[in-house]
Amino acid sequence: MSGSKLSDVSFDAAATQAPPPADEALLGLTVHGLPPAGQAEAALEQAERSRSGRLKMLLVLLVCAAPVIASYFTYYVIRPEGRRNFGELVSQQPAIPAAQVKTLDGRPFDLQSLKGQWLLLSASAAACDEVCQNNLYLQRQLRESLGREKDRLDWVWLVTDDGEPPQALRAALDQATVLRVPQALVAQWLQPAAGQQLGEHLYVVDPLGHWMMRFPAQLSRSDAAKARKDLERLLRASSSWDQEGR
């Protein structure tokens, strides 16, 4: 009898201490499981600052890389299909050598200071034979034919020896940049087409200092219009990031 009463008492005590309803348990877990309001706001602000910082860094990197991206976009994406370009595009695009050279009157000149401008180059000995004279004439005429865009292009003659150019050429070179650059140094930078000579071509260098195009050897005056179209296309494609002057 006493055992039966003890069981009844234990059962009644357990019944009076039954767990709270499920809804109350979930409510308590939900409320007490959340972080304080201020801590949650601080975490959200920190996450927002992190996203903003990453976005700003990405924008800075894109701005810094814009000239390079535009250059490659010009050469490889806008490049006409079916080889509409007259000049030969150079795949390796060698950079201007880091070297000190001289002007005709002996003043020192940093070759890399040519960067910042489109360049139309020729190279030859100072004696300047018929091919050389024709190249110099075409360089000047091609630049002038660009009209208001001509100030974005410099024409440069690289003299590869210690001789003196003919006096008759001096007046025609007033608007040219004439530099004495050793033949070996020029040959490390510019290369003729197979079977041709270095001095038979005109070479195009972009404002970043990369040699990127070579016109056919011994360019005739009748073909100069085709070369002009290439130059116009390059200047037009780079107009958004390249400005005249250095």
MIZA-402358 format. One record per residue (C-alpha): x, y, z; residue in one letter. Coordinates in steps of 0.02 Angstrom, whole numbers, plus 50000, padded with zeros to 5 digits. Each point is the difference from the previous one (the first is absolute). Layout:
# residues N
XYZa/...
# end
This chain:
# residues 246
500005000050000m/501385012250045s/500904995949836g/498445004049900s/499805016950086k/501855004249968l/499774996549814s/498465010949994d/500925014350084v/501494998549879s/498844999749851f/499055015450060d/501625009650030a/500634995849827a/498365005649924a/500075016950088t/501785002949932q/499604996449817a/501055009649870p/499315016449931p/499014999749839p/500994998749838a/499555017949946d/500705007350160e/501624990149983a/500265005849821l/499635018050048l/501264999650139g/501334992649885l/499665012849864t/500085015250113v/501484994850105h/500984992649851g/500145016749905l/501475011950030p/499645016950078p/499305013049878a/501545011250007g/501194985649963q/498964994749848a/500025017749930e/501885001450025a/500264983549908a/498935006049854l/500955016549991e/501674990850001q/499434988649859a/499415015149900e/501675008950025r/500924984449943s/498964998949841r/500255018649967s/501884998550027g/500154985449879r/498995009549870l/501105015550015k/501584989549984m/499324991649844l/499585016949923l/501775006550035v/500764984649919l/498895002049847l/500485018449982v/501864995850012c/499844985949874a/498895009749878a/501395005449880p/500684982449984v/498254992649980i/499595013149867a/501624996649908s/499694981349988y/498175003049958f/500575011249857t/501214987349928y/499104983650028y/498135003350014v/499735014649883i/501274992949879r/499064997949835p/499594982749939e/500714994249835g/501585010450026r/499285016849951r/501535008150078n/501385004349878f/501434999450125g/500584984050083e/499534998550184l/501444994650112v/499524986250122s/501395002150130q/499935019250009q/501765003750066p/500165015250115a/501115015249972i/501744995650067p/500575008450161a/501505009349928a/500835017049992q/500315005749821v/500415016849920k/499205012949888t/500885005549840l/500835014350092d/500684988450135g/498785003350142r/499554984950109p/498264992949975f/499054986950100d/499264988349870l/498544995450113q/499445018250005s/499244996349829l/498584991350094k/498325008850013g/499775003149814q/499664989549845w/501614998749899l/500354997249816l/501814994349988l/501324997349868s/501824994950024a/501525001649885s/501785006049985a/500265018949999a/500435000049814a/498144996649969c/499844991549831d/498485000949886e/498984987850105v/500385009950158c/499525016549919q/498374992649938n/499614993650176n/500335017050077l/498895008249870y/498594987650035l/500185001950188q/499745018849986r/498584998549874q/499094986450097l/500065010550158r/499375015549911e/498594990149917s/499274996050172l/499365017850015g/499515004950177r/500604983050065e/501785002749941k/500585006450169d/499694982550070r/501364992949886l/501865004149997d/501144994949858w/501724994150050v/501584996449902w/501264988650085l/501745003349929v/501004984150024t/501795006649975d/501085015250038d/499875008149828g/499195016749959e/498365000649904p/500025009349834p/499795018750026q/498545000049879a/498994989450124l/500245011550148r/498575011849961a/498814985549968a/500374992950173l/499415015050101d/498474991050067q/500844983150017a/500854992250151t/501734994649939v/501054989150114l/501654990949986r/499684982150055v/501304986249973p/499524987449868q/500154985650125a/498795008450120l/498725003549863v/500144981949942a/499574994050176q/498385009749991w/499405000849819l/500084985849875q/499735000049811p/498934987349910a/500864984249938a/501165004049854g/499905018950029q/501165012950077q/499665009950160l/500035016749908g/498704994849871e/498505000850118h/498995012750096l/499594994450178y/498555005050114v/500225001150189v/498545002650120d/499955012850144p/500474986450124l/501654997949907g/499624983649911h/500484997249819w/498394992749930m/499935002249811m/501174999649849r/499555006949830f/500584990749843p/501805002549944a/500345014549882q/498265007250021l/499495008949840s/499145016849998r/498514992149913s/499784988150148d/500185013850130a/498105002250006a/499844982150064k/501275003550136a/499055015950046r/498404989950025k/500914988650123d/500625015150097l/498285008050001e/499244983750063r/501264998850141l/499765018150053l/498124998449995r/499984983950101a/501145007550134s/499185017150010s/499144996050166s/501654997750094w/501375008149896d/500205018949993q/501205010449899e/501665004450079g/500984991250136r/
# end
